[in-house]
Amino acid sequence: MPGPRHFIQRVTRPFVAIAAACTIFAACGGSGATPTPTRIAPTLVPQTPVAGLPAMTLESVFPDDGPFPGQYACLGLNTSPPLHWSGAPAGVKAFVVFMDDPDAGGTFTHWVVYNIPASETELPEAIPATKSFDNGVQQGLNGSGTIGYTGPCPPKRVLHHYRFFVYALDAALTVDAGVTRQEVTNAMNGHILAIGKLTGTYTRP
């Protein structure tokens, strides 16, 4: 997949102009073909403690606890949705983003993004499946064992919840690109300043 290696500009209105990840990432790729839905075995992952942490605001093109758009699911384009966060405290050095499904007979991890620069407040739509970018952003393994985002694909006519988390950290993480959520979570311990959460619901027709 031809992919970007750096951010080229900041997006001030990610939900007005999200036509391509090219706004923040230099280019994007993909055939646009509809993937065949598959039932992926759940992967159990530890949950990073959040009690008592200051709250950030995390937003996307759907409201909190609202329906997750089908274009970002396995029957759609299966590309990542745009995210925007605000309310980070002073002293932030990096951000981490996770997406997971707690209704998969365990917790299935859909997306792991880390070492997002402190100057950024968003991820654009359709981030390519690339391990790392020139500005330091890295992506890890999802629950299916591939790099980057994999969209919702629950059993037919069964409602699942999809949780997005953004963590503000007081240090960049010294882990390689392409690692597991477990490894990222371990590296985050003791460095979390604040957290934001957003949940969407999706039922595969």
N, C-alpha and C positions, 0 to 999 in steps of 0.2 A: 504494500500500500504506500503510494507516495505521500509522505507526511511532512509536517513542519518541524522545525528545530528551534523555533524561538517565537516569542510574542513580538508582534510588530507595532501594535498600538493598543491603547486602552479603549474599551467600549463603555460609553457613558450611559447608554440605554440598551442593555442587553436584550430586553424583551420587546423592543421596537425594531431593532436591527439585528436579528439573530440568524439571518439567512444562511450564513456559513460560518464554520469555525475559522475561516480565513480572516475574520476580523481581528482575532487575537492570535491564532495560530496561522502561520503563513499560508498553508494550503490544506486541502482535505481531499480524501479519495473515497473509493468504494463504487461498486457496480450499481447499487440501488436495487438489486434483486431482493425479493422477499425471502428471508431465510425460512427453512423448514423448522417448525416449532418442535422442540424436544423437551423432555422432562429430565432435568439434571438432578442428580442425587444431591441432597442437602449437604452442606459443609458446616460443621459446628465451629464457631469462632468465639473467643472470649469477648465480652463486651467491656469497653473502656468505661470506668466509673465516671458518672456525670453529676452526681449529687453535690450540691453546693457550688457548682461552677457558675460564674456570670453567664448570662444568656446573650447570644447574638441573634440577629434576625437573618433567616435564610429564606430566600424566595426563588420561585421559578415561574413557568407559564401556567401553573395550576395552583389553586389555593391549598393551604394546609388542610389535610384530611379530605381533600377533593379528589376527583377522578384524574388518574394519571393518563396523559394523552397517548392514544394507541400508536401514534407514529414513532414513539420511542421504545415500543415493545417489540417482541420477536416477530409478530405478524405485520409490523410496520417497517420502518427503515432501520430499526434496531440501532439507532444512534443516541448518544447521550443528550439529555435535555440541558438547556442553559440554566445556570445557577448564579445567584447574586447574593452577597452577604454584606451586612453592615453591623456596626456596634462593637467592633473589636476593641479591646482595651489597649492601653499604651504598652509598649515593650514587645509587641508581636514581631517575631522573626520569620515565621512561616505559617502556612495553613495546610491542613490535611482534610480531604473529603472522602467519606465512605458512603456507599449506598448498599442497603441490604434488604432482605425479605425475611422477617421473623416467622412467617407462616408456612415455611417450606419443610416442616417436620424437623426443624432446627433453625439455624440462621444461615441463609445463603447469601454470600457476598457477591454483589453485582458490579462493584466499582471501587477501586482504591487509587486515589491521587494524593501525592504528598510532595513536600518541599515547594509548594506554591509560594512565590515571593510575597513578602509582607505588603508590598505595594499594590498587589492585585486584590480586587474585591469581587471577582466573578470568574466563571468558566463559561465559555460560549457553547453553543450547540455543536454537536457532532465532533467531539474531540477524537482525533485519529488514534488507532491502536498502536501507539508508539511508546516505547519504554521511557524515553527521556527527551527533553527539549533543551535548547541552548540556554534558556533562562533558569535552568535548574529544576523545573517541574518534572516529576517522575510519576510513572504509573506502575501499579503492581498487578498481581494475579487476581482474577476474579474466581468465583467458586467453580467455574468450569475448567480452570487451569490455563486460561488465555489472558493476554495482556489487555488492559483497558476495560471498556464498558461492555456489558452484556445485558440486554433489556429483559423486562418481565416476560415470563413465559409459563404461567401457572397452569395447572390442569384446567380443562375447559369448564366454564361456568362456575368457577370457584374464586371467590373474592380473596385477594391477597393485599397486604399492606407493604408499601415500599418506602423505606426510611432513608433520608439523606441527612448526613451529619457533616458539619464543618467545625473543625477544631482550630483555635488560635494557639500557637505554640511560642514559647520564649526562646526557642533555638531551632535551627534547621536540623533535620535528621541525618545521621551519618549511616545510612543504609544504602545498599545498592538499588538500582532501578530493577523492576521486575520481581520484587519479593512479595511474600504473602501479607495478608492483612495482619496475621499474628505477629510477624516481624515488625511491621510498622507500629502496631499497637504497643509492643514491648518497648520500642524506641521512644514512644511518646510519653511513657510513664514519667511523672515528675516534671513535665514540661507544658502541661495544658493550662492555659490561662482562661479560656472561655469556650463555649460550645453553642452552636446553633443547630436546630433540627427542623426538618420538613418532612411530612408524610403524605404520600399519595396512594390511592387505591386503584386496583386494576383487576378486571375480570376478562379472561380470554374467551371470546365468543366461540 
